[in-house]
Amino acid sequence: MTVKDITFRHSSGQPDVLRGVSFEALPGRIHAILGPNGSGKTTLFKCLTGLWRPQRGEVFYNGQNLLAFSGPARARLIAVVPQEHEPPFPYSVEDMVLMGRAAHVDAFAVPSRRDYETAEETMRVLGIDHLRDKAYTRISGGERQLALVARALAQQTPILLLDEPTSHLDFRHQLQVLKKVRWIAREKNLTVLMTLHDPNLALLFADQVVALNEGGIQAHGPADEVITEAMLARVYGVEVTVLDNNGIKVVSPRVEK
């Protein structure tokens, strides 16, 4: 997927939320979008999915401009895992995952046997098939996030967007979800983009990093090259030390006791 010169503002006369954002995302790799609150991360995702129309710029997949596609056509190419989700009804986990097949089911039709088999296989791959009959509203935060990932995978798209997939999760569930996402990216050869707040998680799980601030790209490239003390000071306005822990970089804030 190629993102080219995306510029977005909410209305005429207001400042740009995104300004000339361009980068390339490759299959089989995880691309982390880093940046402080208000830097444009979620807005970028809404532009990539066509939910919001940028004033300038294009998004290409295999040479085709995704922004020119119809909504159903884009839904067969891009799946999204939102930051958080509160369903209006206590659907079962299986029903939540089955919703990912909506892009492949005709209007007024019912899910086919293949749709159910796809949902079942997706739950099995993510290790949540034992939750299929449980109410989505009554499982843990980590299990909910995996159910949302399963719903996106059931959509069977080549591009997967995850908007802060570790928000509201404890440390164990953060690692559990991101390990699954990394495995999926490799196994299914998916193009994966995810917004993150923690640079350490990006160093552990991302192949590439796009650092956003004030609507523009501040740095872009391999995670261990982009995440530096200078970049984090420039983007987040904090002083940190980047340490080497047996070949793995670790970001440690400089805090006076």
Buried (B, 14 or more C-beta within 10 A) or exposed (E): BBBBEBBBBEEEEEEBBBBBBBBEBEEEBBBBBBBBEEBBBBBBBBBBBBEBEBEBBBBBBEEEEBBEBEEEBBBBBBBBBBBEEEEEEEBBBBBBBBBBBBBBBEEEEEBEEEBBEBBBBBBEBBEBBEBBEBBBEEBEBBBBBBBBBBBBBBBBBBBBBBBBBBBEBEEEBBBBBBEBBBEBBEEBEBBBBBBBBEBBBBBBBBBBBBBBBBBBBBBBEEBBEBBBBEBBEEBBEEEBEBEEEEEEBBBEEEEEE
